[in-house]
Amino acid sequence: MNINSAEFAISSPEVSKCPKTHLPEFAFIGRSNVGKSSLINMLCNKKIAHISVKPGKTKLINHFFINQEWYMVDLPGYGYAKVSKTEREQFEKFISYYILERKNLVCLFVLIDARLPLQMVDAQFMQWLAQHEIPFCMVFTKIDKLTKNELHKNISHIEKQMLQYWEFMPQYILTSSEKKTGKEELLHYVEENIKLYHQHKNNTAKQ
């Protein structure tokens, strides 16, 4: 898949304000400062998502209309310690409601900083997704900051951590926004899942 058009659609302060559509959505989420906006901009071939030096900048659900056929969704980051407990709980409720109730959400891309050991907040979030049967794909970011040996060592360590609780390692994609690594693989993943989404809708309509 190539992204030929990417347009900002809307920023929503609550799920009810999101676009009323049956088009497939692919949402991006991760801890603050994981490189989410940079990855979205790399995929879209332009600066469409705002990049801030201050973690926790995204506080709304941002929809981008891609190729006139699907939505890319930028969700608020989680695990940012410098907000109040009340604000953090509001974010968690806000994000949870979108993930659980958005019927056209095809997949959630969970962004993980490849330079770090698996963080508890990431592990707990993916466990929560599994418990609620939400399809997701791990996306490791910033792999250009590591040597090949360091990357292999970190990913192997994370796999060992994951396999303590999972029967198998969830699917993952290695990316670098600066080097555009993983762009083709990630967009191919989106393309294949869009096909499956429409097939499922067509089959359901025939029943």
GIRA-V681777 format. One line per field, one symbol per residue. phi: phi as a letter, one per 20 degrees, with the letter a starting at -180 (. if undefined). psi: psi as a letter, one per 20 degrees, with the letter a starting at -180 (. if undefined). burial: b if it has 16 or more other C-alpha atoms within 10 Angstrom, else e. A space follows every 10 residues. Layout:
# GIRA-V681777
phi = ???
psi = ???
burial = ???
This chain:
# GIRA-V681777
phi = .deebbcfda ddfbffefge bdffccddbr fgmenfffff fffemaeddf dcfegnffcc eddcedllbb ddceegfcme fedfgfffff gffgfgfffe dffefebdee ecffedffeg ffffffffff felefbcfce dmffecfgff fgffffffgf ffffcdfbfg fbcecbffem fnffffffff gfffgfffff fffffff
psi = pqohpoppgq ppiqhiiqpn qjqqqoqpqr qpkikghhgg hghijrnhpp pqioqjgojr opppopkkir pppoqqrrjo hkrqgggghg gggggggggh iohjogqpoo ppoiiqrpqg hgghghgggg hjlpprppop rkiiiqrggg ggggggghgg ggihiqhqpq qqppqohgik pigggghggg ghhgghghgg gghhhi.
burial = eeeeebeebb beeebeebee eebbbbbbbb bbbbbbbbbb bbbbeeebbe beeebbebbb bbbbbbeeeb bbbbbbbbbe eeeeeeebee beebbeebbe eeebbbbbbb bbbbbeebee ebeeebeebe eeeeebbbbb bbbbeeeeee beebbeebbe ebeeeeeeee ebbbbbbeee bbbeebeeeb eebbeebeee eeeeeee
